[in-house]
Amino acid sequence: MRTYRSFTEFWPFYLREHSSPRTRAMHYAGTSLVVLIAGAAVFTGTWWLLAAMPVAGYAFAWASHALIERNRPATFTYPLWSLGADFKMWWLWLTGRLGPELSKAGLGDQGEAAVGD
């Protein structure tokens, strides 16, 4: 595996490791669940819920890499950049701006629709 020295270099690699729309959908589900759990913990003051966040996020992500992409999650080599990239990918998808990023990463415009589109 190539060594990445910046998040900017890492980002296209991250997207290519998530080339299947099904993989990305699994990540969106996990990341959305993480955000909902965090919100519920803050709203209710039930702080033990925060312990469920990594389980919720990684269960969806790792399952998608094992079953769909059949690759090793980048989290194992670049844990912080992977976490940041996951939230960036999720946010770009939510706001309907992921398609151009996928194109720049060499994946073509796969027509990623935003939530509600």
Stockholm file with secondary structure:
# STOCKHOLM 1.0

chainA/1-117         MRTYRSFTEFWPFYLREHSSPRTRAMHYAGTSLVVLIAGAAVFTGTWWLLAAMPVAGYAFAWASHALIERNRPATFTYPLWSLGADFKMWWLWLTGRLGPELSKAGLGDQGEAAVGD
#=GR chainA/1-117 SS CCCCCSHHHHHHHHHHTTCSHHHHHHHHHHHHHHHHHHHHHHHHTCGGGGGHHHHHHHHHHHHHIIIIICSCCGGGTCHHHHHHHHHHHHHHHHTTCHHHHHHHTTSCCCCCCCTTC
#=GC SS_cons         CCCCCSHHHHHHHHHHTTCSHHHHHHHHHHHHHHHHHHHHHHHHTCGGGGGHHHHHHHHHHHHHIIIIICSCCGGGTCHHHHHHHHHHHHHHHHTTCHHHHHHHTTSCCCCCCCTTC
//
